[in-house]
Amino acid sequence: MQNIYCKKLQIPNLFVQCYQDIKIDKSLEKILPINDINIEFKEWLASLTIGLDSCRFFGAEPGDKYGLHKDISYASELSNRVTDCVKINLIYNSNNSKMMWYELKPDRSSRVIHNKVGEKLKIYNEEDCDVVFEENTNGPAHLINGMIIHTLLNGNSTRHCYSMPLVNLTTKIRLTWDEANKMLSPYVLNH
């Protein structure tokens, strides 16, 4: 089976955490302006012709499990503006966390909720899906396919994750899974 879900990365240690000292007393999601990402990290990506579309910070308490979802807004799906969502996740303070990807069973559907930043998002019931892939995601860096139904099961630590969808720096179009793997190939540990 070809891994189209998650790849471990070994990238230069250039990223500077914006929320390193933030206290997590419940699950947290914040939109982080691209201008707040340090220039050295963005310049390294630019050297690969990669840019950032956005950045979100997720804080998870020990034992947290996110709802099953895809990383695309409900509005984008309704308007047929579905775009790829391949991301670099930079993970800190993680111990025994894993991500799982799922396939929706036939004749099953999703429901719509509002996420922690107020956006509409489709979520899926776990009993309506089958697990197709699991990966330990303790970090420090992973390439993530957010277009497939997935979740996170946090381990026994307070986890910080900076999640950044990638774009082609020239075209400003989000990278596909294959494009991101090719452009980041020297840094992918598990081809």
Secondary structure, DSSP 8 states (H G I E B T S, - for coil): ----SEEEE---S----SSTT---SS-EEEE--GGGS-HHHHHHHHTTTEEES--EEEEE-TT-B--EE-SS-HHHHHTT-----EEEEEEES-SS-EEEEEEE-TT---EEEE-TTS-EEEEE-GGGEEEEEEEE--SSEEEEETTS-EEEE--SS-EEEEEEEEEETTT--B--HHHHHHHTGGGBS--
